[in-house]
Amino acid sequence: MTKPHYRKDLTAEEIAAGKTWGVDFWRRFGHLQNLGLVSCVEYLFDGPEGEPIHPVAEGGESIERSLYESCEAAAIAMLTEGQQAHNDCSIVVPVQAHIEHAQVFGIARLHYRPHTSLTSTWWAEHCDRCSKFNETYLNLTERMKVGFRRTA
């Protein structure tokens, strides 16, 4: 869908300036962001080619912000004191051990979503998923407070 926005040939000046084939796409996408029509929401994926698990965004909708706060609190609670002191990550997320290659990617999302049954269904499922993960992270944080501490 974005391929028509990629440039095949760059000028020598653009190459010298470090521009890539996506220069036009990112300029146009930036205009959409500046107009408030599109935003990027970070999502946790179960791998580079995997499925999205849930959003991990400080921004976004209120349910997503609440999920981010509980997710971050649970992750920090699972770190040792030494790890907490040296944590310089912008996003920390507790991930189950079998998910070995978790990734965070930004997903572009329309600010004004279409009023369709498909979008309504997606939003309902999205809110349900966020609520379930939020509850999981809140419970995990509580468990960590009562003594289940990671030692390494």
Salt bridges, closest charged atoms under 4 A:
GLU14 OE1 - ARG7 NH1 2.51
ASP24 OD1 - ARG7 NH2 2.81
ASP24 OD1 - ARG27 NH2 3.45
GLU61 OE2 - ARG113 NH1 3.55
GLU64 OE1 - ARG109 NH2 2.80
GLU64 OE2 - HIS126 NE2 2.70
ASP128 OD2 - LYS132 NZ 3.18
GLU142 OE2 - LYS145 NZ 3.59
